Amino acid sequence: MRHPTLLLPALALLLTSPAQGQTEYYRHSVFDNSLQRGFYYYSFAQATAPSTLEGKSSRLPVDSARFLSPPNALRVHWKSMPGGAWDAEVHLDNFRNRSPGLSGGTLSFWLPLYLNKVRGWDLKHIALFAWLPFLAADLGCVFGGLVSAALQKHAGMSVVNARRATFTLGALLMTSVGFAGRVQSPYAAILLFSVAGFAHQTLSVTVITMASDLFRRSEVATVAGMAGTLGNAGLLTFSLLIGGLVARLGYSPFFVCLGILDIVGAVVLWTLVRERRDQPAGGFPVTTLDVAA
C-alpha cells in the first residue's frame, strides 16, 4: 500500500528570449503554476475504490505552501490499494494558444530538476546559470563541422573518416559528464554539463550529416527520417527509464550512462560503417553504406 504526497514544482527552464514569446516558453514547460487557486484547470484526477486520489472538480489540486515558481505547485496525494486504480493527468493539448509539442531532450528536461532537488538551487539560480550548457551545445554544432572540414583539408582524411573522428572526439569529451554527480560545487557541475552539451552536439550534428555522405541523393530524406524517428523513440524510452533509475540509484549512474553510451556509439560507427566508392551511371563517384557482417 502506498500513501504518499508528491508536489510537482515548475518544470520550466527560462531559456527563451522575450522575442520568442509565450508560445516558445511553454514548449519547454509541462507545468509552472496555476491561475486557479484551488485546482489546475488543465488537469484530470480520478480514482477507483479502494484506491484514492485527492482531487477537486475532477482536477488536480494545487498547493500554495510549497512551490518552486510562485504562487503554487501541483499536489498529487494518492493511496494505492489492491483492486483499485487512480489516474492523474496534465493536459498539454487543451492549453489555449500553446503547441502540444515540447522542445529539447533529456538534458533540458532533467537538468532543472537536478539543480533544484540535488543541488538545492532556487528558480533564480537555475535561470542565471542553467542556460550555459545549451549555449555550449550551440557552439558544439559549429565546432563539429569545423573539425571535420579541418581533418579533410589538413590530415588528408576521407569525408566519412573525418566524420567518424569528429564523432569520436565528441564522445571522448562527453565522458566528462560522468563526474557531474561526484563534484561538490554546483558550479563545477554546470561546467561539466556545458562540456557535455558541447560534446554531444558536436557528435550529433556530425552523425546526422553522414546521411548525405553515405547515401545517394534520392535516399537521404528516407534515411534522415528513419534516423529521426528512431532517435526520438530512443529519447522517449531513455526518458522513461531515467525516472526509475534516478528514484532508485540517484543521478550519478545516470550521468555515467550518458558518458558511456556515446563511446558505444563511436565503436559502432567505426565497426559497422565502411566507406566504399561506387561508380554510378552518370560517372560521378558516390559513397554508400556497407555494413560489416
C-alpha positions as CSV (number, residue, x, y, z in Angstrom):
1,M,0.0,0.0,0.0
2,R,1.3,3.4,-0.9
3,H,0.1,6.6,0.7
4,P,2.5,9.4,-0.4
5,T,2.2,13.0,-1.2
6,L,4.0,14.4,-4.2
7,L,4.5,18.1,-5.0
8,L,5.3,18.8,-8.7
9,P,7.0,22.2,-8.9
10,A,7.9,24.1,-12.1
11,L,9.4,22.0,-14.8
12,A,10.2,25.1,-16.9
13,L,13.6,26.4,-17.7
14,L,13.8,30.0,-18.7
15,L,16.0,29.6,-21.8
16,T,14.0,31.5,-24.4
17,S,14.3,35.2,-25.4
18,P,11.4,37.6,-24.9
19,A,11.1,37.9,-28.6
20,Q,10.1,34.3,-28.9
21,G,7.1,34.9,-26.7
22,Q,4.9,32.8,-24.5
23,T,4.4,30.0,-27.0
24,E,8.1,29.2,-27.1
25,Y,8.2,29.3,-23.3
26,Y,5.6,26.6,-23.0
27,R,7.5,24.4,-25.4
28,H,9.9,23.9,-22.5
29,S,7.4,23.6,-19.7
30,V,4.9,20.9,-18.6
31,F,3.7,22.9,-15.6
32,D,4.8,26.1,-13.9
33,N,1.8,27.3,-11.8
34,S,-2.0,27.5,-11.8
35,L,-4.1,30.6,-12.2
36,Q,-6.9,28.9,-10.2
37,R,-6.2,28.8,-6.5
38,G,-7.9,25.5,-5.7
39,F,-7.0,23.3,-8.7
40,Y,-5.2,23.2,-12.0
41,Y,-7.7,23.7,-14.8
42,Y,-5.7,21.7,-17.5
43,S,-5.6,18.5,-15.4
44,F,-7.7,15.5,-14.6
45,A,-8.0,13.4,-11.4
46,Q,-9.9,10.2,-10.9
47,A,-9.7,7.2,-8.6
48,T,-11.4,3.8,-8.5
49,A,-12.1,2.4,-5.0
50,P,-10.5,1.2,-2.8
51,S,-7.6,3.4,-4.1
52,T,-7.9,7.2,-3.6
53,L,-6.6,10.3,-5.3
54,E,-7.1,13.8,-3.9
55,G,-9.0,15.9,-6.4
56,K,-11.2,18.9,-6.8
57,S,-13.9,19.1,-9.5
58,S,-12.2,16.1,-11.1
59,R,-8.9,18.1,-11.4
60,L,-5.6,18.0,-9.5
61,P,-5.4,20.4,-6.6
62,V,-2.6,22.9,-6.1
63,D,-0.5,23.6,-3.0
64,S,0.3,27.2,-2.1
65,A,2.5,26.4,0.9
66,R,5.4,24.7,-1.1
67,F,6.3,25.5,-4.6
68,L,9.3,26.3,-6.9
69,S,7.7,29.0,-9.1
70,P,5.0,31.1,-7.2
71,P,2.3,31.0,-6.3
72,N,1.6,27.3,-6.2
73,A,2.6,23.7,-7.3
74,L,0.6,20.7,-8.2
75,R,-0.4,18.5,-5.3
76,V,-0.7,14.8,-6.0
77,H,-1.9,12.9,-2.9
78,W,-2.8,9.3,-3.5
79,K,-3.4,5.9,-1.9
80,S,-2.9,2.7,-3.9
81,M,-4.8,-0.4,-2.8
82,P,-5.2,-3.9,-4.4
83,G,-8.1,-3.9,-6.8
84,G,-8.2,-0.1,-7.2
85,A,-6.7,2.4,-9.5
86,W,-6.1,6.1,-9.9
87,D,-5.4,8.4,-12.8
88,A,-3.7,11.9,-12.7
89,E,-3.1,13.8,-15.9
90,V,-1.8,17.2,-17.1
91,H,-3.2,18.1,-20.4
92,L,-0.9,20.0,-22.7
93,D,-3.1,19.8,-25.8
94,N,-6.0,21.6,-24.1
95,F,-3.9,24.6,-23.1
96,R,-5.0,27.6,-25.1
97,N,-2.5,29.2,-27.5
98,R,0.2,26.7,-26.9
99,S,1.6,23.9,-29.0
100,P,1.2,20.4,-27.6
101,G,4.8,19.6,-28.6
102,L,7.8,20.0,-26.3
103,S,11.3,21.2,-27.4
104,G,14.5,19.9,-26.0
105,G,15.8,16.5,-25.0
106,T,17.0,14.6,-22.0
107,L,19.2,17.3,-20.6
108,S,16.7,20.1,-21.0
109,F,14.1,18.1,-19.1
110,W,16.1,16.7,-16.2
111,L,18.7,19.5,-15.6
112,P,16.3,21.9,-13.8
113,L,15.0,19.1,-11.5
114,Y,18.5,18.0,-10.7
115,L,19.7,21.5,-9.9
116,N,16.7,22.0,-7.7
117,K,16.4,18.7,-5.9
118,V,20.1,17.7,-5.6
119,R,22.0,21.0,-5.7
120,G,19.3,23.0,-3.8
121,W,19.1,25.8,-6.3
122,D,16.1,28.0,-6.4
123,L,14.5,29.3,-9.7
124,K,16.7,32.4,-9.7
125,H,19.9,30.4,-9.7
126,I,18.6,28.0,-12.3
127,A,17.6,30.9,-14.6
128,L,21.1,32.5,-14.1
129,F,23.3,29.5,-14.9
130,A,21.3,26.6,-16.4
131,W,21.3,28.2,-19.8
132,L,25.1,27.8,-20.1
133,P,25.0,24.1,-21.2
134,F,22.6,25.0,-24.0
135,L,24.9,27.8,-25.2
136,A,27.8,25.4,-25.2
137,A,25.6,23.0,-27.3
138,D,25.1,25.6,-29.9
139,L,28.8,26.2,-30.1
140,G,29.3,22.4,-30.5
141,C,27.1,22.5,-33.6
142,V,29.6,24.8,-35.3
143,F,32.6,23.1,-33.9
144,G,31.7,19.7,-35.3
145,G,31.6,21.0,-38.9
146,L,34.9,22.9,-38.5
147,V,36.8,19.9,-37.1
148,S,35.5,17.6,-39.8
149,A,36.5,20.1,-42.5
150,A,39.9,20.6,-41.0
151,L,40.6,16.9,-40.8
152,Q,39.8,16.5,-44.5
153,K,41.9,19.5,-45.5
154,H,45.0,19.2,-43.3
155,A,45.1,15.5,-42.3
156,G,44.0,14.1,-45.7
157,M,41.2,12.1,-44.3
158,S,38.2,11.0,-46.4
159,V,34.8,12.5,-45.7
160,V,33.5,9.5,-43.7
161,N,36.7,9.0,-41.7
162,A,36.7,12.7,-40.8
163,R,33.2,12.5,-39.6
164,R,33.9,9.4,-37.5
165,A,37.0,11.0,-36.0
166,T,35.0,14.1,-35.1
167,F,32.2,11.9,-33.6
168,T,34.9,10.1,-31.5
169,L,36.3,13.4,-30.3
170,G,32.8,14.4,-29.1
171,A,32.2,11.0,-27.5
172,L,35.5,11.3,-25.5
173,L,34.6,14.8,-24.3
174,M,31.2,13.5,-23.4
175,T,32.7,11.3,-20.7
176,S,33.2,14.4,-18.6
177,V,29.5,14.4,-17.6
178,G,30.1,11.1,-15.7
179,F,31.8,13.2,-13.0
180,A,29.0,15.7,-12.6
181,G,27.5,13.7,-9.7
182,R,30.8,13.5,-7.9
183,V,31.9,17.1,-7.7
184,Q,31.0,19.1,-4.7
185,S,30.5,22.5,-6.3
186,P,27.3,23.0,-8.3
187,Y,29.2,25.5,-10.5
188,A,31.7,22.7,-11.3
189,A,28.7,20.5,-12.2
190,I,27.4,23.3,-14.5
191,L,30.8,23.4,-16.2
192,L,30.7,19.6,-16.8
193,F,27.2,19.9,-18.2
194,S,28.4,22.6,-20.5
195,V,31.3,20.4,-21.8
196,A,28.8,17.6,-22.2
197,G,26.3,19.8,-24.1
198,F,29.1,21.0,-26.4
199,A,30.4,17.4,-26.9
200,H,27.0,15.9,-27.6
201,Q,26.0,18.5,-30.2
202,T,29.5,18.1,-31.8
203,L,28.9,14.4,-32.4
204,S,25.1,14.7,-33.0
205,V,25.5,17.2,-35.9
206,T,28.3,15.1,-37.3
207,V,26.4,11.9,-37.4
208,I,23.3,13.5,-38.9
209,T,25.4,14.9,-41.7
210,M,26.7,11.5,-42.5
211,A,23.4,10.6,-44.1
212,S,24.3,12.7,-47.1
213,D,27.8,11.2,-47.2
214,L,26.8,7.6,-47.1
215,F,23.7,7.5,-49.3
216,R,22.6,8.7,-52.7
217,R,20.6,11.9,-53.0
218,S,17.3,10.0,-53.6
219,E,17.8,8.1,-50.4
220,V,18.9,10.9,-48.0
221,A,15.4,12.0,-47.0
222,T,14.3,8.5,-46.2
223,V,17.4,7.7,-44.1
224,A,17.2,11.0,-42.3
225,G,13.5,10.4,-41.5
226,M,14.3,6.9,-40.2
227,A,17.2,8.2,-38.1
228,G,15.0,11.0,-36.6
229,T,12.2,8.5,-35.8
230,L,14.5,6.0,-34.1
231,G,16.3,8.9,-32.3
232,N,13.1,10.3,-30.8
233,A,11.9,6.8,-29.9
234,G,15.2,6.3,-28.1
235,L,14.8,9.6,-26.3
236,L,11.3,8.6,-25.1
237,T,12.4,5.2,-23.9
238,F,15.5,6.6,-22.2
239,S,13.5,9.4,-20.5
240,L,11.1,6.9,-19.1
241,L,13.9,4.7,-17.8
242,I,15.6,7.7,-16.2
243,G,12.8,8.2,-13.7
244,G,13.1,4.7,-12.3
245,L,16.9,4.9,-12.3
246,V,17.0,8.2,-10.5
247,A,14.4,7.2,-8.0
248,R,16.4,4.0,-7.0
249,L,20.0,4.9,-7.5
250,G,20.3,8.7,-7.8
251,Y,21.6,10.8,-10.6
252,S,25.2,9.7,-10.6
253,P,24.6,6.4,-12.5
254,F,22.5,8.3,-15.0
255,F,25.4,10.7,-15.7
256,V,27.8,7.8,-16.1
257,C,25.4,6.2,-18.6
258,L,25.3,9.4,-20.7
259,G,29.1,9.4,-20.9
260,I,29.4,5.7,-21.8
261,L,26.6,5.5,-24.4
262,D,28.3,7.9,-26.9
263,I,31.5,5.9,-26.6
264,V,29.5,2.8,-27.6
265,G,28.1,4.8,-30.5
266,A,31.6,5.6,-31.6
267,V,32.6,2.0,-31.5
268,V,29.5,1.0,-33.6
269,L,30.3,3.8,-36.1
270,W,33.8,2.6,-36.7
271,T,32.9,-1.1,-36.6
272,L,29.7,-1.3,-38.8
273,V,30.2,1.6,-41.3
274,R,32.5,1.0,-44.2
275,E,33.5,3.5,-46.8
276,R,33.1,2.3,-50.3
277,R,33.3,4.1,-53.7
278,D,30.9,3.2,-56.4
279,Q,30.7,4.5,-60.0
280,P,27.1,5.2,-61.0
281,A,25.8,5.5,-64.5
282,G,26.4,9.3,-64.5
283,G,30.1,8.8,-63.9
284,F,30.2,10.6,-60.6
285,P,31.6,8.7,-57.6
286,V,29.3,8.4,-54.6
287,T,29.9,7.0,-51.1
288,T,27.5,4.3,-50.0
289,L,26.9,2.4,-46.8
290,D,28.5,-1.0,-46.3
291,V,27.5,-2.7,-43.1
292,A,30.1,-5.3,-41.9
293,A,28.8,-8.8,-41.4
